[in-house]
Amino acid sequence: MQLQIPTSKYYHYPPSFPLFSYCFIRFQPIGPYTKGLSNSNFNSRFCSLRKRVIEPPIGWRKHGGIASIRCEGFKEKDDSFYMKRSVELARKATGCTSPNPMVGCVIVKDGQIVGEGFHPKAGQPHAEVFALRDAGALAENATAYVSLEPCNHHGRTPPCTEALIRAKVKEVVVGMVDPNPIVASQGVERLRESGIYVRTGVEEELCRSLNEPYIHRMLTGKPFITLRYSVSVNGCILNQVGERAAEAGGYYSELLQEYDAVLLSTASSAKSFPSSKEPGANQPLQIIIATCPESLLQVPVLTTETTSRVVIFTTEGTVAGPEMAQLGIEIVAFDQINLNVIIDYCAKRGLCSVLMDLQGNCSDFHELLEEGLEQGLLQKVVMEVIPLWNQHEGSSVLALKNLEKRSLGLRNLKTRTVRESVLVEGYFC
């Protein structure tokens, strides 16, 4: 079909133009024999494309020049765009879905998002159900983008695969296959058997980072353990976090929201229990390590509002005060406290993630850290570098001296600035 070009300074191409939609073409003379496409003299909103041609396409004006294509902010939305949107939606439920994963879903039809949803809480409908409800009749012949493979089993909610089939979607794009053995590829297979076209692995790394604790627990049966500590610029572990880090929007407040439990020494919990200040945040279970009877005296005064989220690990023979029993605090006594015992306890409680928080006197944590590093029980590290120079080596540093002989590699290191501090995150090899 011949294109009709108006004889004005700017030429508007119809949407059927094979390279771009809604673009403007401008010709500038450069010679009698050659023509070209160029991004010359245009700002960053314009398309970057240069193509030399001998003859102009049918319907173009018969003179030499540069055809400059201006896209007026046009940005084509692709699979990556919609999957990133699904992940963005999923993150709205941070700290609320455990032991379930966070999942987001977007329904797209004719290049437009017609439905969105995310899994808000364990026991409630999954992301696909909310997105299909939002789309309504427009879901028919649409494409569903979902960050995690749709389930195909009856749990506390019906299978999401059946909801997608009933809605008559034509295609499902999956970020990652679910590592849960009762799901693993069965959702994909069910959709394909019903005639729905399925693609997997779109933005897979992003989708995997969304649910690190869930994936680790599905593959190992153990919770995901992250070591967190603050350090001065001269290498001393500090009994504090950076400026406003514990306030709403601060990295420490957000970190507490993400984890099912936080592991503390009695020294670090002596003043108060750390809590997330994010609006509506589910507070982590507080696990306090008290290795001797004197340690229990350092536990702060508790109220009935907090005791249901506090567990004290201690050794056999340690007698808890009557006030703790009256408040209903759970006290778990062992012959010997080690990290494997703590991990098994957390796994039995269905916890997917534990934040091991080093603050105050780390002597309670020395053996736990040594065991964790030696046996590969720690998965991630978060280190905050605070712009302070510590004048003396406290017990925090002395307790970790014996660990200096260990050489451990880290992978996927990332750094970012949070107010005046620098945050370093990485994974143990």
Helices and strands as residue ranges (DSSP letters): E 11-12, E 24-28, E 35-38, E 51-53, E 65-70, H 79-90, G 91-93, E 104-109, E 112-118, H 127-135, G 136-139, E 143-146, H 160-166, E 171-174, H 186-193, E 197-200, H 204-210, H 212-220, E 224-232, E 237-238, H 251-258, E 261-265, E 285-289, H 293-296, G 307-309, E 310-315, H 322-327, E 330-334, H 339-348, E 353-358, G 362-365, H 366-375, E 380-386, H 395-398, G 401-405, E 410-418, E 421-428
